Amino acid sequence: MNNFTLGFIGFGEAASGISKGLKSCGLKNICFYDSFYNKEPMGGLIMKRADEIGVSLCESEEMLAKSAKIIMSSVIARVAVDVAKSISPFLTKNHIYVDTNSASPMVKEEVSKVIASSGAMFVDAALMGPIPVFLNRVPILACGDGANKFCELMSPYGMDIECIGDKPGKASAIKMFRSIFMKGFVTLLMETMVAANKYSASEMVLDSIAETMDQNNFMETVRLLVTRGVIHAERRSFEMNEVLKTLDEISVDSIMSQATQKKLQWCSNLNLKDYFKGEPPKTLSEVIEGFEAKGV
């Protein structure tokens, strides 16, 4: 295996979890810099994690850059650019800077420009699963000019990295767009369960949903729902108005249902029913083509 040091900027749940897994897979040299390492209440927890895992502290970004070949930024999204600007003066062409933050594609593109000015290689890395479950084996989508080298160096230590191109932003875009469904689905379930509980019917409603969802595999279910949905958007928009009236009557917050009604109305206004001559398209690609034909 390669002899190099991995460094983290920020040593929260993600960095500590990945470090723990990498240590168990044989990566000996891991260090970190965290601006809160000596500030309570976070400092105590950060140093406790580091001591338990066997990760060494760097007391400055300059020290981190001198110590590590690969530097993974694991902070909060709103400071991703500032962190890159702060460490970039200490980076060289020998570094690979990996931004793992849950930031927008535009932020990743801005970070990549900051890092490029230092000569270092850049990786936009999207972590596609929960770190406490996967640790270092969390599925990662990676793009940027350093993606292939990052994969080459880290794969021997159990990291699951899929390279998807040289353009920064694509990996984070995929994660962001996935979140539209994953986080939206959770909040739809919350609204559904609260409303159904008013009639002591939560279990029955969920059982009914499960029966529909379990009839086919996921992709076939998506195909059926979307291809028929674009044809019946107008009718379903009116039906959602009745849902909204019901939720108002029983004093249940309806923000998700309001959004559903508005999106169905948006789809109805595209008049895809006429575009497809009243017949549901057979594939999701046809739906996408229909949206594009309508200027979406």
N, C-alpha and C positions, 0 to 999 in steps of 0.2 A: 504493500500500500504506500501511498505518497506521504512524504514527511513534510507537513506544513502545519501552520497554526490557523485556527478559525477564531475570529473575533466577533462579538456581538456589541452593537450599540443598543442599550436598553436590556435589562435582564428581568423581564416580567415572566408571565406564564408561558408565552410562546418560546422565548429564548431559553428559559430554564428547562422546559419540556424537551425541546429539540436537543439541547446539550446532554440531558440525562440519557436519551436514547443513543446519541452518538458515542458517548462514553462507553456504553454497554456493547457497542459495535466496534470498539477498538480505536477510536480517535482520541489520542492522548492529549493533544495540545489545544485547549480551548480557553480563551480569555474574554473579558468583557469590560466595557465602560458604561456606567449608568450615572447620570448627573445627580441621582438621588441616593447614591451609595452611602453617603455620610450624613443624610438628612432624615430625621425621624418624622413620621413613623415608618416610612417605607425602607429606610436604610437597613434596619435590623432584619427585615424579611429578605431583602435582596442578598445581604451577606450570608444569612443562614442558608438560603438556597444554594449560593455559590459554594459554600464550605461543604455542604452535604454532597453535592455533585462532583466537586473537585475541579472547579473552574476558577481561574486566577483573575484578580482584579487589576485593571489598568486605571490609573487615577486621572488620566486625561485622554482626549481623543488622539493627541499626538503620540502618546505612548501606545495606544491601541494600534494605530497605523504602523508604527515601527515593529510591533510584535506579530501582527496577523497578515496573512496573504489574502484570505477571503474575509470580508467584513459584511456581516448581515445586520441591516438596520431593522430593529424590532421595537419601534416606538409607537406613538399614536399618530394617526394619519395627519392631523393638523400641523405637526411639527416636522414632517418628513423632509420637506424642502430645507427648512432651517438646519436640521441635523446634517443633511448632505453638504450644505454650504459651510458648516462649521468644521467638518472633517476634511473637505476637499483639498485644502492647502497642504495636507500631510500625505495625500495619496500620490502614487506614481503609476507608471504603466505596468508595474508588477502586481498591482492590486486588482481584485475583483470585488466590486461593491454590489451587494444584493439587497434590494429593497423589498422586504416582505410585508410591508404595512398595507392595511386594508384601505387603500387610497384610490382615488379615481384615476382613469387612464391619463387624464391631463396632468395630474400631479406627478405620475410616474415619468411622463415625458419631460416635465420640468426638472425633475431630479436627474434624469439621464443627461440632460444638457449641462447641469452643474458638474456631474461626475466626469463627463467627457472633457471638460476644460482642464482636468487634472491629468488626463492621459490614462486613467484607470478604465477597466472594462466595467460595463453595467449590466445588471440583471434585474428585470421586473419579475418578481416571484410571487405568484398567488398561491396561498395555502388553502387547499380545497377541502379541508376537514378539520375536526377539533383536535388540537394538540394533545390534551390530556388523554385522548383515546389512542392516537397514532404515534405520538412523540416524534422521533426523527423520520418515521415512515409515513408521515402525512403526505398525501398526494400533492405535488407541486407542479403548477404550470409555469414555465420559465421562458422568457424572451429577452432579447437584447444581445449586444455583441459579445457578452460574456457567458451567455446561457450554456453553450456547448461545453466550455471549459469548466464551468460550475458543475455541470452534470458529470463530467469526466472525473473530477476530483472527489465529489461527494457520494456518488453512487456506490462505490466500494464500501461505504459505511452505512448502507441500508436506506439511503434517501431515495424516494420515489419521485424522480424528476422527469417531466416530459417537456422537451424543448419544442416550441411552436413558432420559431422565427426570430429574426434579428430586430424587428421593430418594437421598441418599448411601448407599453400600454395595452397590448392585446391580452396578455395574461390577466391583468387587473380588470379589463373590460369584461372578460368572460366571468370572472368572479362577481363583479357588480351586477351583471345581467342575471346571473344565477340567483343572486339574492332577491331579485324582484319576485321570483317564484317562491324560494325557500322561506323568506321572511314574511312574504305576503300570505303564504299558505298557513303559517302559524297564526297570524292575526285573524285570518278568515275563520279558522277553527275556534279561536277564542270568542269571536262574535257569535258564531253559530251555537256554541255550547251554552253561552250565557243566555241567549234568547230561548233556546230549547228548554233550558232548565226552568224557565218561567211556567212551562206547562208540564214539568217533570218528565220531559221527553228526550233528554240528552242522549241516553243510551240508544233509544230507538232511532233517532236521527242519524247518529254515527253508524249504527248497524246498516241503515239504508244506504248511506254514502259508501260504506265498505263494500256492500253488495255490488254497487255499480263499479267501483274502482277495481274490484277483484275479478271482474269478468274477463279482462284481457291483460296482457302485459302493459307496462307503462306507456311505451311509445304508441301502441295501438289505441290505448285510451286517449292519449293526447290527440292523435290523428282524428278520431271520431268526434271528440269534443270540439276541436277547433274548426274542422271542415264543416260541421253542421252549425257551429256557433255563428260563423260569418253569414250564413244564409238566414238564420232565425233571430238575428240581433234585434230587429225592431220589436218583434213579439216579446222577446225576453226582457227588453228594456221596460216595456209596459208592465210585465210581471214583477219586475224588481220595484216598480213604484208601489205595488201592493205590499211587497215585503217591507218597504220603508214606512208605509202607513202603519203596518202591524208593529214594527219595532218602536215607532213613536208612541203608539197606544200603550205598549207595555213598558215604556221608559227604559229601553235598551239603547246604548250608544250604537249608532248605525254608520260610522265613518267608512267602514269597509264596504258595506252594502251601497252606500252613496257612490263610492268610487266605481263599484261594479255597474251600477245603473248608468253612470256617466260614460264609462268605457263602452258599454253596449250601445248607448245612443250615438257615440262617436262612430262606432262600426256601422250602425244603421245608416248614418248620414253618408257613408262612403258608397252606399247603394251596391254592395257586392252581390246582393241577391240577383239584381238584373245583370250584373257583370258575368255571373256564372249561370245565367238563364234559369234560375230557380233550382238548379241541381247542385247538391253539395259537391265541391271538388274532391277528387280522390286522394290527393296527397297534400302534405304540408307545404311542399315546394310551390304548388299551384296557389295556395293561400298567400304565400310571400310574394309571388308574382302579381297577384291581384292587388295587394297592398301597394306594391311599387307602381303598378299601372294607375293607381288612384293618387299617386304623388306622396305616399306615406314614406 
